[in-house]
Amino acid sequence: MKQFLNFINGEFVATAKTFDNRNPATNEVVGQVHEAGQAEVD
């Protein structure tokens, strides 16, 4: 499954929490997006 990382401070960063990225037409999960909060961005 495709993983979508965050681009923070010039680097692609994986985080502990993810959520599903779904195709809106079929509701099929097509990937996982890594969540970034204030702690990751600071």
N, C-alpha and C positions, 0 to 999 in steps of 0.2 A: 504494500500500500504506500502511496506517495506521502512523504512527510514534508510539510511546509514549515521551514524554520524562520525565525525572526532575524532581521538584519539590524544589529545593534552595534553602534560604535565601530563600524567598518568590518564586522564579522557576522557570519551566520551562526546563530545561537539556538541550541535546543533547550527547552525548559521541562520541568517535571510534569506540568499539567498540559493536556491537549484536549481538543474538541474535534468532533467530526466535521468534515467539509462534505456537504451533500449536493448532488445534482438536483436542482430545483424541479426539473421535469419528471424525474423518476424517484426521487428521494433516496437514491442509492448513495452509499458512502463511497466517495472517490479519493479521499485522503484524510490526513490528520493535520491540524494546525496547532502549533505550539503556542500556548497562551503566554503573554508577557504582561506583567503588572508593573507598578511603579518601582518595585525592588530590582527587577531585571533591567529596567531602562536607566535607573540612576547608577 
